[in-house]
Amino acid sequence: MTIHANQSQSEDQKFGGETLDPYENLAQAIILQAVKDYRLTDDEAELAEIERFFRSGWFGVLSKVDPEYLIKKLRKEKQK
């Protein structure tokens, strides 16, 4: 996707069929990076730190996803 400086959608971007503002894009990017980090590490301390982030108030501001559900799914992926 090419993003131009002079967008006609008043600073919004099309993403997955929905219009997201730059703050929503940033929130999604932060969460996706945490998920990627979780998937790529086997370090128990780092996993615990990422799980703390998922359970934090900051995560609650960024997402409406249930953190316990997300952690459960990620742990299940790691068992495979």
N, C-alpha and C positions, 0 to 999 in steps of 0.2 A: 504494500500500500504506500503510495506517495502522498505525503502531507505537504501542502503548500502554505506559505506564510500568509497569503490572503485568502483564507477559506471563506466560502460563502455561507457556511453553516454557523456563523457567529461563534467561532472558536471551538465548536463541538466537532467531534470526529465520529465517523461511522465505525462501529466495531461490533461484529457479530449480529448485524441487523438492528442494533440499538444505538442511539446517540448518547455518547458519554462525554462528560466534560473532562478537562485535563486532570482534575483532582481525582475523579473516579478512575481514570487511566493509571494514575500514579498509585492509587490504593491497590488496584488489581496487580500492578507490577510488583509491588512490595510483597504481597501475599504469594504470588506465583514464584518469586525468588526464594521465599522461605520454604515453599513446598519442594522446589528443585534442590535446595540445600539439604533438606531432610532426606530426600531420595538418594542423594549422592554420598552422604556420609555414613560411616559406621562407628564414628566416635560417640560413645555414650554421653559424654559431657555436652557435646554439640547438639545431640538429639534432645537432651533435656532442656538446653537453652532455647531451642526452637519451639519445643512444646510449651515452655513458659511464655514465649511470645504469642503462641496461638491462644493461650488462656488469658492473656493480658487484656486490660481495658483498651489499649491501643488497637489490638486486633478487632475488638468489638466496634470501635469507631470505623475501622476500615472495611469491615465485612459483616454480613448478617449470617454467615455460615456458623453452625454450631461447632465450636472448637473441639469438643469431645468426639463428635462424629468424624471430623477431619483427621484427628489424631488416630482414631481407631482404624480408619481406612488406610492411612499411611503406614501404620504398624503392620497391618495385614499384608500390604504390598511387600514390606521388608522380609516377611516370613517366607515368601515364595522363592 
